[in-house]
């Protein structure tokens, strides 16, 4: 049974190793069905600057709110967060309180890990038992079509759930220190965003934080690495999916546009990362909670735009908050376009959990 799977069903091949081998055609297991492939892929798409007329997700400035020490949550910022959550399920935040130098340090630390020799990285190879460590696939279905990317997954909080030392890379030497400081800062940002979401729904500002575990909320980190792809029109760095948690906070590559979100009208929109900004995705759990409480305002029914996709050329660090892995309603979607994959690193905070230990179903399908 997939739920009892202790090891991967097939030998794991590192995508970075494939990309660096000089191959001219990707293996069949990475080729997506025609309906799932990116359209209008241009080799130089990653380097094309956006025009002023480009459609993109909203950008929200938290500077004045933070300067006021959170006073005035019910003002225009909460309204902007509410509108972005209803219309897109995605938005970017600037002047968010996390130091730019810490953001750069997190990105460069994880980029440094992926530059280490393969035998060294293999010491941290993960399994479907916990997914902690160095990975190249998410599901355990034999013969599944895979994504063009590698990743590293860790639990950061609470302390009782933190990944043990054996899962933390020894090199770069500052990896754990930087990641933990980065995680603490991003969690503070998530707590502020949860307050804004609560107020925008007509609730007391602590409502959603309590609903998702209060002090026992957990945080997980996943660094995604998308190597260069020789056939970006045939695959994706990360397939279309919705995020099952509460919030995902993504630190994307500033120079390569690889993240796409799907709008309610079905159109895929490429996100242009703003310098020193975070990309925020409102996950399924917020919608679940909205459906279970008596709201004084219109609840968030996340648009089908919340599907995320990543192009196989990037590297980024992503942080998300997740409660339990439940997908309901009209989820938002995203993906990563392979044409943008030019050694892209995404670093993100990806988890708020109810229990002492975050649990991911071992049989979760590849995506």
Order of alpha helices (4+ residues) and beta strands (2+ residues): alpha-beta-alpha-alpha-beta-alpha-alpha-beta-beta-alpha-alpha-beta-beta-beta-beta-beta-beta-alpha-beta-beta-beta-beta
